[in-house]
């Protein structure tokens, strides 16, 4: 893979803005495993190996099981994920694949049954943030260490 720019070095203000957004997500009220499921699923969809590597390790450190990480791509077909987690994953897919239909009314209504508006807002911001990180990692060819 060709070497590309180090965005943090060439555009530190932009990179620092992304770090501030990440800090917001990390200090939000999102349950840590919800946050990591969002990061893993969006990174799977976007094909970001760098982020998949990072966030699978972080999820394991938080107590996530290998089995759930292995079957995450098939979350709809398993009972390994709670109803709340399935809503978070559905939101992640619909927002990541925004060009298809975006966050559907059905998924949004399901989210309202389980989460308050603040938590839904935090889920949305976490999805937006990891999608931005995926695009940074892929376009700058970040490599797994």
DRENMI-270641 format. One record per residue (C-alpha): residue in one letter; x, y negated, z. Coordinates in pm, whole numbers, plus 50000, padded with zeros to 5 digits. Last residue first. Example, Ala and Ser with C-alpha at 12.3 -4.5 7.8 and 13.67 -1.06 7.14 Angstrom:
! residues 2
S513675010650714;A512305045050780;
This chain:
! residues 145
X500575017551378;X497645018751141;X498204994250859;X496544960950797;X496064957250422;X495204920050423;X491864925150246;X490994956150449;X491894942450792;X490244908650734;X487104924150588;X486824948550875;X487334920151125;X484454900750964;X482204931350980;X483264936251340;X482154900851425;X478794902051247;X477894934551423;X478914920651762;X476904888851694;X473804909251610;X474144930551923;X474604898852130;X471454883751983;X469554915552061;X470844913752418;X469674877852450;X466274886052296;X465574913152552;X466214949552473;X464244982052449;X460864973352292;X462374943252115;X464854966551941;X461984987251804;X460434955451662;X463744946351498;X464074981051348;X460584979051199;X461014943251078;X464094953650888;X467524938850947;X468854933450598;X467234948050290;X469944963350074;X472414934250056;X472704933550435;X474464967150448;X476304957150765;X473064942650906;X471024973850828;X473714998050942;X474454980451269;X470764975551346;X470185012751294;X473165020451519;X471864997951798;X468405013651762;X469945048351776;X471895038452087;X468675027452258;X466955060252169;X469905079552309;X472515096152088;X473435133052088;X469975142851958;X471305146151605;X470235139151246;X470075101151262;X473615099551404;X475135116451098;X478065092351052;X478585093851428;X479145131351419;X482895131351496;X482625101951738;X479845119751928;X481915151651949;X485035133152059;X483185120452362;X482985084152469;X484515078452812;X485655042352778;X489165053752679;X487585075052405;X485765044452273;X488995024352268;X490775051752072;X487895054251825;X487965016351805;X491575012751699;X491655041151446;X488325031351293;X489474995151278;X492625003551081;X490795028850862;X488245003050746;X485885021050509;X483114994950536;X480465020250641;X482845037250882;X483975003651023;X480344993651080;X479745026351265;X482885024051479;X482454987751582;X478774991651665;X479445023651859;X482215005152043;X479924976852152;X477165000852257;X479795019852457;X480874987952636;X477294978352726;X476704944452575;X476424917152838;X478914895252656;X482564892452760;X483894914552480;X481634898452219;X482634862952323;X486294872852324;X485874886251969;X484394852851861;X487334834952020;X489724858551841;X488014850251512;X488494813051580;X492124820251662;X492524836651321;X491064806251147;X493334782751338;X496354805651286;X496074806150906;X499494817550779;X500674836151090;X497404851751205;X496554860050844;X499714880550797;X499804881250421;X500034912850216;X502414942350183;X501374965949907;X500005000050000;
